[in-house]
Amino acid sequence: MPHIIAEPCIGTKDTSCVAVCPVDCIHPTKDEEEFEGAEMLYIDPDTCIDCGLCVDECPVKAIFPEEDLPDEWASFIEKNAEYYQ
């Protein structure tokens, strides 16, 4: 199961998690055109290897293993996947 970026990332977009991801599955990055207009960062569920390195790097605690995602943020499972469609 992939990790999910949830509500605390909205408006924050701290990219510490991007730097530690070994499979480059967190976007948009600061180098991408979409970064400025994006409200948050997203994890590609098809690329994420569930390593968990991003969790401890997130200063606002917005990243969760899918099975540990709080119920009130369940919609972020779809939001992360939709970004990559």
Summary of the structure (lengths in Angstrom):
residues: 85
radius of gyration: 11.3
end to end distance: 18.0
largest distance: 32.4
contacts: 233
relative contact order: 0.31
helix: 33%
strand: 12%
